[in-house]
Amino acid sequence: NLLVILAVAFDHRLHTPMYFFLMNLSILDLSSISVTVPKSIGNSLLNTRSISYSGCVAQVFLFFFLTTNNFIVLTLMAYDRYVAICKPLYYKTIMNLRACTQMIAVAWIFALLYSVLHTGNTFWLPFCSSNVIDKFFCDVPQILSISCSDANMSELLILVISACLYFIDFICIVVSYVHIFTAVFKIPSKHGRHKAYTTCLPHITIISIFLSTGITAYVKPTSHPPSVLDLIVDVLYSVLPPVMNPIIYSMRNKEIKAAI
């Protein structure tokens, strides 16, 4: 992720909307993995499993802020590909630096508001029972499970808001790719179709990993005490997408390889 950030920042050939969004995605991935992994590694090295209340609040806020922002940026990247393939003559006009910066700013503001609501809705609850969380980081469902008040309404509110947010983003991505593949099928050149497919394939792969690990983590019933499978799913959900994103984007991208 750091190599991608440096490559895009210092190579003027990569100063395009596509790589601008990719750099932002790498910043979010690097930050996201820094929220959970270092604390977990530190606890393992020091043979402790504790985290302060304020540390837990910060971890929940930052994790949701970065994860939400991540998915919004993935949606913006789908829109960028749509404009590039379906409206190539207007691409530079629509996706200018000012427009891209405004899109990223809106993503950060929306993610910030969502995370404040999510974190506030979680930690206003009183905690008077167990303080043991069956995760290697502070996760909202586990925090709600140790609250001594009825958290059903809180869980329902969080579920509805999250479902609406991710559903809207998912629909935007699907609509973008329906238009993209419709346009690609009309390209007479085999080379042109191949280039369009190779441009979109890494993005589709990253979205698939992000959604599959997230859905698995929150839909799969959790056992008490947690099983080895639960731990593996948590690690995949919080670690796999940030680790795989730069690898997938750099693997067949000649510009990124050359810049690195």
Secondary structure by P-SEA (a helix, b strand, c coil): caaaaaaaacccccccaaaaaaaaaaaaaaaaaaaccaaaaaaaaaccccccaaaaaaaaaaaaaaaaaaaaaaaaaaaaaaaaccccccccccccaaaaaaaaaaaaaaaaaaaaaaaaaccccccccccccccccccaaaaaaaccccaaaaaaaaaaaaaaaaaaaaaaaaaaaaaaaaaaaacccaaaaaaaaaacaaaaaaaaaaaaaaaaaccccccccccaaaaaaaaaaccccccaaaaaaacccaaaaaac
